[in-house]
Amino acid sequence: MESFDYIIVGAGSAGCVLANRLSADPGVSVCLLEAGPPDWNPYIHIPAGFIKTFTAPSVNWLYEMEPSEGTGGRRIGQPRGKTLGGSSSINGHAFTRGNRTDFDHWAQRGNRGWGYADVLPYFRRLENRVGAGDDTFRGRDGPLTVTNMDWHHPLCEAFVEGAQELGIPRNLDYNGAKQEGVSYTQRAIAGGRRMSTARAFLHPVKHRPNLRVITRAHSTGLIMDGKSVTGVRYAKGGRGGKEIEISAGREVILSGGAINSPQLLQTSGIGPVELLQSLGVEVRHALEGVGENLRDHYAMRLSARVKNADSINEQIRGVRFLGELAKWVFARKGVLSLNPTLVYCFWRSRPEIDISDLHMAFTPASYKEGMMNDLEDYPGMTAGVWQQRPESSGYLRACSADPFEQPLIQPNYLADENDRRVLIAGARLMRSLLRTDAMAPYFDYETFPGDAVQSDDEWLDAIKGRGTTVYHLMGTCRMGPVTDPTAVVDDELRVHGVQGLRVVDASVMPMMPSGNLNASTIMIAEKASDMIRGATPPEPIILPDND
């Protein structure tokens, strides 16, 4: 059996960071296992190629979630990256940390060292911020390049101006001192190419002699000796492939994400007793929280027909597409260099609350049936909104002992009454934002949900009928003290009651951050790498109270 000091399961947003930081010590050996192929697919590296990777089985797990009342009985697809870089290789490029109070709430739940003052040094360490920003908050020499939007469109300018009409201030850096306001998005794109964690963290160090990267290696189980994890079993090439066992002298680290990490725990015998027994899996360690606390951002997207201006819809069709392709090939510019959302707005559903609870997104493009991979045939624009910190939670459960079978994923969207109220208020605000004086020259008419939708019940029906995921699954291996019956890992991300095993990915988040999850996931991996190595953490950055 081949042996390494550390085995990392999953070369996604967290796994690539860990591989870089742990292998920086030449005295240790690191093995990084990835179920998918290398990140050679050209659509990964073209920013607009997300439209293709969202439905490409070669680089995407293509999970499907269970229907619920909140989705009107619909099943909703859940793309997850299955390649080097994981979901950072197929996502929408957005770099959004969340509100500083999110992390203070993590610490208040008993997770020492996870307050904003503690995690801010790691946010700074991971990024190479290009553009405006207070260096108290922003990093300038990290591996991950974060840039501003360099392509402005009349519709985007009008949207920003219209938000200001409604009293929403412009904010040049929502990852800085304050999140609230409207601004162009910040994104993980550099030189017109996607900046995945594979590109930023893994590829620069993949030739280190103490780092071995194994692709097309589907992890099928944890090897245990009593309550200690001593290695990993994987199938080379996937189902039907040769099964190989490797041992870990120090630790096994699960970085498969909010779906794969809890599923591997469950099929390895770590999880809720009743579930494991129903699957015929030997109970190696009872841990009731594995797979619980699943949360996701659930969005309502309004669309409208555009007049007096072209939208992206027309710019990537026919002869014009050839021109855009040439721009990208020769200059890394144009529509193909864009992320899907061009403007963000963080605001409040009610004026009396202290901080924003709505995340709004605008782009001068529209999609058929609200999908993100099929543009309309006419000029259009889309404005989406979701609640930043949803209360509704669900679960993930393995469906069998077979590690190749997709698990049951039930987020329970809109189960909480407050989630419904906030999202309805957000949808009304988005309608107002599309109908400001600044937008009037370009707004023709609302194509979805349409002017007939006015009452709360009508809005809720529209949300249930066409609402969709924002691809932000988290929480299924929740971080918390051992006294928390739902906690899976402690505040150093060690699995409760098991030796030699940690989880480092979005599944450990105790509560939902009020932003896209990729930035926070990378931060978690940066902080975990110090914990694993026993490195002294950086001094907390103490800031004035958040206003």
VOGU-3710 file (C-alpha; in Angstrom, 3 decimals, decimal comma):
1> mesfdyiivg> 0,000/0,000/0,000  1,405/3,372/-1,023  1,666/5,812/1,870  1,539/9,613/2,193  1,540/11,946/5,151  -1,631/13,671/3,963  -4,369/12,488/1,621  -6,738/15,158/0,322  -9,985/13,844/-1,168  -11,224/16,324/-3,768
11> agsagcvlan> -9,191/18,789/-5,848  -11,788/21,548/-5,750  -11,826/25,050/-4,314  -10,445/23,874/-0,962  -8,405/20,858/-2,045  -6,163/22,796/-4,429  -5,380/25,331/-1,707  -4,519/22,582/0,770  -2,313/20,781/-1,761  -0,344/23,977/-2,309
21> rlsadpgvsv> 0,082/24,962/1,322  0,763/21,503/2,790  3,267/20,494/0,104  5,210/23,725/0,699  6,940/21,732/3,444  9,366/19,458/1,553  9,489/17,174/4,568  5,933/15,886/4,079  4,246/13,963/1,261  0,818/14,902/-0,055
31> clleagppdw> -1,597/13,001/-2,289  -4,482/14,839/-3,932  -7,309/12,646/-5,263  -9,772/13,978/-7,842  -12,661/11,956/-9,251  -12,751/13,969/-12,457  -10,226/14,577/-15,236  -7,544/17,266/-15,499  -8,890/20,737/-16,287  -8,119/20,531/-20,003
41> npyihipagf> -11,628/21,286/-21,249  -11,265/24,612/-23,146  -14,658/25,852/-21,936  -13,281/25,920/-18,390  -10,808/28,652/-19,278  -13,063/30,869/-21,407  -15,088/32,857/-18,853  -18,331/32,643/-20,875  -17,717/28,909/-21,272  -19,656/28,359/-18,041
51> iktftapsvn> -22,711/28,030/-20,296  -21,189/24,798/-21,629  -19,635/23,416/-18,441  -22,928/23,749/-16,551  -24,251/20,786/-18,533  -21,052/18,914/-19,458  -20,930/15,463/-17,787  -17,194/15,242/-18,454  -16,479/17,957/-15,850  -19,722/18,137/-13,896
61> wlyemepseg> -21,379/15,783/-11,401  -24,803/16,995/-12,661  -26,596/16,307/-9,419  -30,349/16,641/-9,173  -32,232/17,789/-6,094  -35,448/16,398/-4,714  -38,731/18,195/-5,427  -40,434/20,140/-2,660  -43,322/22,506/-2,079  -40,905/25,427/-2,403
71> tggrrigqpr> -40,075/24,408/-5,968  -43,648/23,657/-6,966  -42,851/19,956/-7,084  -39,994/20,476/-9,565  -36,606/18,797/-9,517  -33,791/21,303/-9,908  -30,357/20,453/-11,241  -27,309/21,143/-9,090  -24,063/21,372/-11,101  -20,860/20,599/-9,190
81> gktlggsssi> -17,374/20,677/-10,648  -15,774/17,307/-11,370  -12,287/18,286/-12,488  -9,192/19,970/-11,094  -10,443/23,147/-9,475  -13,829/21,579/-8,753  -16,681/24,065/-8,851  -14,208/26,945/-9,165  -13,608/25,566/-12,677  -17,272/25,767/-13,731
91> nghaftrgnr> -18,831/28,492/-11,562  -19,813/32,070/-12,379  -16,433/33,557/-11,324  -17,966/35,840/-8,655  -15,730/36,770/-5,736  -17,890/37,761/-2,782  -16,767/37,272/0,799  -20,005/38,080/2,625  -20,815/40,452/5,437  -18,319/40,678/8,293
101> tdfdhwaqrg> -21,109/39,850/10,775  -21,489/36,405/9,162  -18,152/35,267/10,554  -18,723/36,900/13,927  -21,864/34,762/14,167  -19,762/31,663/13,394  -17,560/32,491/16,381  -20,563/33,244/18,574  -21,775/29,681/17,964  -18,721/28,408/19,835
111> nrgwgyadvl> -16,218/28,243/16,968  -13,077/29,823/18,360  -10,921/31,734/15,920  -13,589/32,131/13,226  -14,682/35,716/13,872  -14,155/38,311/11,166  -11,011/39,684/12,816  -9,563/36,151/12,716  -10,472/35,246/9,132  -9,710/38,603/7,495
121> pyfrrlenrv> -5,928/37,887/7,404  -6,675/34,714/5,440  -8,936/36,541/2,996  -6,069/38,946/2,434  -3,525/36,129/2,091  -5,394/34,288/-0,644  -5,965/37,161/-3,068  -4,148/39,374/-5,494  -6,599/42,231/-5,669  -6,292/44,251/-8,865
131> gagddtfrgr> -8,185/47,510/-8,560  -9,521/49,844/-5,914  -9,685/48,688/-2,323  -8,503/49,546/1,151  -5,489/47,364/1,922  -6,768/46,966/5,463  -9,236/44,561/3,885  -7,675/43,518/0,582  -4,665/41,392/-0,305  -2,268/42,378/-3,077
141> dgpltvtnmd> 0,139/39,458/-3,467  -1,854/36,252/-3,003  -2,256/33,471/-5,598  -5,867/34,224/-6,630  -6,269/37,268/-8,871  -9,485/39,239/-8,281  -10,358/41,874/-10,866  -13,058/44,437/-11,573  -15,434/44,291/-14,487  -13,646/45,890/-17,448
151> whhplceafv> -16,625/45,807/-19,857  -19,398/48,340/-19,298  -22,753/48,255/-21,040  -25,418/51,002/-21,227  -27,928/48,720/-19,495  -25,545/48,117/-16,593  -24,847/51,827/-16,239  -28,587/52,509/-16,226  -29,208/49,826/-13,621  -26,567/51,301/-11,285
161> egaqelgipr> -27,952/54,807/-11,785  -31,488/53,547/-11,179  -30,486/51,885/-7,921  -29,129/55,216/-6,757  -32,473/56,799/-7,664  -34,069/54,449/-5,142  -31,639/55,446/-2,415  -29,186/52,553/-2,770  -25,655/53,999/-2,634  -22,870/53,076/-4,980
171> nldyngakqe> -20,183/50,952/-3,320  -16,876/50,507/-5,095  -15,755/47,595/-2,896  -18,386/45,314/-1,370  -15,548/43,079/-0,139  -14,133/45,964/1,871  -15,385/47,952/4,831  -19,069/47,665/3,962  -21,110/45,316/1,808  -24,288/47,324/1,188
181> gvsytqraia> -24,773/49,168/-2,075  -24,673/48,668/-5,837  -21,564/48,040/-7,915  -20,023/46,101/-10,744  -19,057/42,586/-9,733  -15,600/41,505/-8,680  -14,540/38,257/-10,250  -11,854/35,579/-10,357  -10,799/36,330/-13,927  -7,273/37,326/-14,945
191> ggrrmstara> -6,087/38,169/-18,423  -9,467/37,213/-19,866  -9,220/33,660/-18,453  -10,866/31,913/-15,523  -8,870/32,044/-12,311  -9,842/28,715/-10,743  -8,097/27,410/-7,649  -6,405/24,875/-9,920  -4,879/27,691/-11,951  -4,090/29,860/-8,935
201> flhpvkhrpn> -2,897/27,316/-6,370  -2,326/23,885/-7,910  -0,699/24,295/-11,312  2,179/26,485/-10,062  3,249/23,709/-7,636  2,055/20,481/-9,259  5,614/19,416/-10,109  6,788/19,428/-6,505  8,364/16,016/-5,842  6,400/15,613/-2,596
211> lrvitrahst> 3,001/16,255/-4,211  1,150/13,602/-6,199  -2,054/14,497/-8,033  -4,211/11,560/-9,132  -7,138/12,358/-11,428  -10,036/10,078/-12,373  -9,765/8,611/-8,883  -13,228/8,195/-7,356  -12,883/7,768/-3,589  -15,040/4,845/-2,508
221> glimdgksvt> -14,351/4,602/1,211  -12,312/5,566/4,229  -10,022/2,922/5,718  -10,490/2,785/9,484  -8,768/1,147/12,412  -11,243/1,473/15,250  -11,978/5,181/15,580  -8,977/6,235/13,500  -8,919/6,878/9,756  -5,732/5,459/8,293
231> gvryakggrg> -6,268/5,734/4,536  -8,536/5,973/1,522  -9,848/3,482/-0,999  -10,455/4,720/-4,550  -11,435/3,335/-7,938  -9,101/4,418/-10,708  -11,214/5,456/-13,671  -14,488/5,395/-11,764  -17,051/2,614/-11,519  -15,571/-0,694/-12,574
241> gkeieisagr> -12,026/0,601/-12,295  -9,226/-0,976/-10,338  -9,682/-0,423/-6,605  -6,588/0,945/-4,894  -5,848/1,608/-1,241  -3,460/4,277/0,012  -2,539/5,079/3,599  -2,152/8,363/5,439  0,555/8,680/8,051  -0,898/11,867/9,499
251> evilsggain> -4,369/12,784/8,213  -7,060/12,268/5,640  -8,754/15,528/4,652  -12,142/15,505/2,930  -12,578/18,409/0,509  -15,302/17,021/-1,733  -17,804/19,782/-0,999  -21,228/19,889/0,606  -22,437/16,847/-1,359  -19,485/14,499/-1,733
261> spqllqtsgi> -17,907/14,891/1,715  -20,979/13,882/3,752  -21,834/11,117/1,282  -18,362/9,584/1,645  -18,641/9,796/5,418  -22,010/8,060/5,350  -21,003/5,263/2,969  -17,865/4,746/5,093  -19,954/4,213/8,218  -19,754/7,665/9,833
271> gpvellqslg> -23,114/9,331/10,216  -26,677/8,945/11,544  -27,160/5,441/12,906  -30,668/4,936/11,581  -29,645/5,991/8,059  -26,535/3,802/7,994  -28,458/0,768/9,204  -31,138/1,320/6,564  -28,388/1,298/3,908  -26,762/-1,845/5,268
281> vevrhalegv> -23,598/0,091/6,104  -21,644/-0,956/9,186  -21,761/1,814/11,774  -18,144/2,749/12,457  -18,937/5,977/14,283  -22,338/7,475/15,125  -22,521/11,151/14,184  -26,068/12,368/13,711  -25,221/15,696/12,068  -23,568/14,251/8,947
291> genlrdhyam> -25,681/15,396/6,008  -27,942/17,676/8,052  -28,173/21,508/7,994  -28,047/21,681/4,175  -28,726/25,217/2,965  -28,628/27,000/-0,355  -29,496/30,387/-1,784  -32,759/30,209/-3,737  -33,287/32,878/-6,394  -36,146/34,493/-8,218
301> rlsarvknad> -35,081/35,870/-11,596  -37,089/38,513/-13,420  -36,565/39,010/-17,128  -37,526/41,825/-19,480  -37,385/42,639/-23,152  -34,929/45,390/-24,089  -35,467/48,267/-26,514  -33,062/50,840/-27,944  -29,989/48,755/-27,157  -28,390/45,445/-27,972
311> sineqirgvr> -28,026/42,845/-25,259  -25,565/39,988/-24,958  -28,213/37,749/-26,549  -27,504/39,197/-29,994  -23,775/39,578/-29,545  -23,050/35,858/-29,437  -25,106/34,787/-32,438  -24,190/34,382/-36,087  -21,454/36,526/-37,592  -21,247/38,683/-34,476
321> flgelakwvf> -20,215/35,657/-32,449  -17,259/35,118/-34,776  -16,176/38,662/-34,046  -16,456/38,084/-30,294  -14,502/34,856/-30,633  -11,729/36,716/-32,446  -11,643/39,347/-29,695  -11,129/36,673/-27,082  -8,582/34,635/-29,029  -6,387/37,588/-29,938
331> arkgvlslnp> -6,956/40,024/-27,049  -8,812/38,095/-24,299  -11,505/40,790/-24,503  -15,172/41,046/-25,368  -18,287/39,164/-24,325  -16,510/35,825/-23,981  -14,279/37,307/-21,266  -17,277/38,102/-19,056  -18,746/36,448/-15,998  -22,519/35,811/-16,114
341> tlvycfwrsr> -23,499/38,527/-13,592  -22,201/42,030/-14,219  -23,757/44,086/-11,425  -24,419/43,237/-7,770  -26,656/45,032/-5,328  -26,881/44,314/-1,583  -29,845/45,901/0,158  -32,600/45,499/2,734  -36,064/43,997/2,346  -37,331/46,418/5,016
351> peidisdlhm> -35,905/49,830/5,954  -35,922/49,092/9,678  -33,449/46,174/9,622  -29,790/46,831/10,425  -27,947/45,101/7,560  -28,798/43,914/4,088  -30,706/40,671/3,679  -31,063/40,761/-0,120  -28,477/39,923/-2,767  -29,472/41,150/-6,225
361> aftpasykeg> -27,802/40,460/-9,542  -28,177/42,078/-12,978  -26,952/41,168/-16,442  -27,853/42,488/-19,941  -28,851/39,012/-21,124  -31,900/36,799/-20,687  -32,305/33,048/-20,623  -35,051/30,744/-21,780  -37,172/29,420/-18,932  -34,825/31,076/-16,480
371> mmndledypg> -32,000/28,661/-17,348  -28,376/29,754/-17,352  -27,320/27,932/-20,496  -29,763/28,960/-23,221  -30,097/32,619/-24,227  -33,314/34,129/-25,596  -33,598/34,944/-29,303  -34,455/38,612/-28,686  -32,802/41,476/-26,747  -33,271/40,835/-23,046
381> mtagvwqqrp> -32,030/41,447/-19,517  -32,271/39,544/-16,257  -32,431/40,663/-12,640  -32,235/38,059/-9,909  -32,639/38,227/-6,151  -32,135/35,878/-3,227  -32,175/36,048/0,549  -28,656/36,335/1,911  -29,081/34,213/5,054  -31,903/31,688/4,523
391> essgylracs> -33,421/29,933/7,521  -34,770/26,964/5,577  -32,567/23,900/5,871  -32,638/20,406/4,450  -30,456/17,346/4,302  -28,271/15,079/2,202  -28,496/11,314/2,499  -26,738/8,501/0,716  -29,282/6,364/-1,124  -27,285/3,155/-0,834
401> adpfeqpliq> -23,948/1,779/0,261  -22,792/2,224/-3,342  -20,493/5,296/-3,389  -21,184/5,796/-7,103  -24,921/6,291/-6,659  -26,060/9,903/-6,446  -27,313/10,862/-2,989  -30,685/12,317/-2,087  -30,396/16,118/-1,877  -33,268/18,026/-0,275
411> pnyladendr> -32,627/21,728/0,511  -36,256/22,385/1,575  -36,346/25,750/-0,171  -38,804/28,293/1,306  -39,824/26,001/4,168  -39,310/28,914/6,554  -41,969/31,625/6,444  -39,414/34,421/6,774  -37,598/33,154/3,687  -40,803/33,473/1,694
421> rvliagarlm> -41,506/36,974/2,993  -38,000/38,257/2,269  -37,868/36,794/-1,239  -41,248/38,260/-2,176  -40,068/41,668/-0,953  -36,877/41,220/-2,937  -38,760/40,369/-6,113  -40,858/43,504/-5,742  -37,714/45,568/-5,289  -36,168/44,022/-8,399
431> rsllrtdama> -39,262/44,994/-10,383  -38,842/48,570/-9,143  -35,167/48,547/-10,115  -36,041/47,552/-13,668  -38,544/50,417/-13,912  -36,550/53,387/-12,678  -36,250/56,554/-14,741  -32,702/55,587/-15,670  -33,890/52,239/-17,075  -36,915/53,678/-18,883
441> pyfdyetfpg> -35,141/54,204/-22,262  -34,277/50,484/-22,368  -37,107/48,713/-20,539  -39,716/47,462/-23,020  -41,813/45,050/-20,951  -41,462/42,356/-18,326  -41,423/38,904/-19,886  -41,353/37,025/-16,575  -43,262/36,896/-14,344  -45,230/39,616/-16,137
451> davqsddewl> -47,435/42,473/-15,001  -50,311/40,151/-14,081  -48,330/39,062/-11,010  -49,091/41,572/-8,241  -50,272/39,998/-4,977  -48,043/38,168/-2,494  -49,711/34,877/-3,391  -49,107/35,475/-7,095  -45,476/36,321/-6,436  -45,037/33,210/-4,311
461> daikgrgttv> -46,560/31,029/-7,031  -44,179/32,534/-9,594  -41,213/31,976/-7,275  -42,187/28,356/-6,687  -42,748/27,795/-10,404  -39,500/29,261/-11,711  -37,211/29,883/-8,726  -33,884/28,139/-8,855  -30,665/27,409/-7,026  -27,780/29,867/-6,838
471> yhlmgtcrmg> -25,430/26,860/-6,517  -24,374/27,674/-2,930  -24,799/24,403/-1,041  -23,209/24,347/2,424  -23,478/23,162/6,018  -23,713/19,365/5,737  -20,660/18,783/7,983  -21,355/21,704/10,265  -18,626/23,158/12,473  -19,486/23,425/16,143
481> pvtdptavvd> -18,605/22,316/19,665  -19,198/18,717/20,685  -22,183/19,867/22,754  -23,976/20,822/19,503  -25,852/17,690/18,391  -25,809/18,859/14,767  -22,050/19,529/14,653  -19,749/17,231/12,669  -16,367/18,954/13,057  -14,790/21,063/15,776
491> delrvhgvqg> -13,331/24,536/15,294  -10,132/22,992/13,911  -12,283/21,047/11,416  -11,495/17,661/12,993  -14,366/15,187/12,831  -15,816/14,730/16,311  -14,827/11,395/17,816  -12,609/10,261/14,916  -8,830/10,483/14,783  -6,871/11,453/11,682
501> lrvvdasvmp> -9,830/12,934/9,780  -10,792/16,499/8,928  -13,307/18,109/6,596  -12,244/21,281/4,801  -14,809/22,684/2,370  -18,145/24,541/2,294  -19,842/21,724/4,177  -18,262/22,899/7,468  -19,868/26,356/7,345  -22,102/26,626/10,417
511> mmpsgnlnas> -24,345/29,288/8,885  -24,755/30,672/5,384  -22,458/33,570/4,448  -24,243/36,477/2,781  -22,412/36,068/-0,504  -21,200/33,567/-3,069  -19,407/30,720/-1,291  -16,214/30,299/-3,301  -14,242/33,086/-1,612  -15,169/31,851/1,870
521> timiaekasd> -14,357/28,253/0,952  -10,874/29,263/-0,169  -10,463/31,228/3,067  -11,455/28,149/5,082  -8,797/26,099/3,306  -6,147/28,762/3,920  -6,956/28,812/7,635  -7,162/24,998/7,804  -3,728/24,654/6,240  -2,238/26,575/9,169
531> mirgatppep> -4,147/24,419/11,647  -2,977/21,201/10,016  0,653/22,331/9,890  0,538/23,679/13,433  1,513/27,120/12,173  0,940/30,178/14,333  -2,092/32,018/12,952  -1,709/35,646/11,913  -2,686/38,327/14,391  -6,394/39,202/14,232
541> iilpdnd> -7,209/42,476/12,488  -9,317/44,498/14,916  -11,633/46,924/13,129  -14,192/49,517/14,237  -17,716/48,245/14,749  -19,561/47,576/11,518  -22,104/50,263/10,751
//
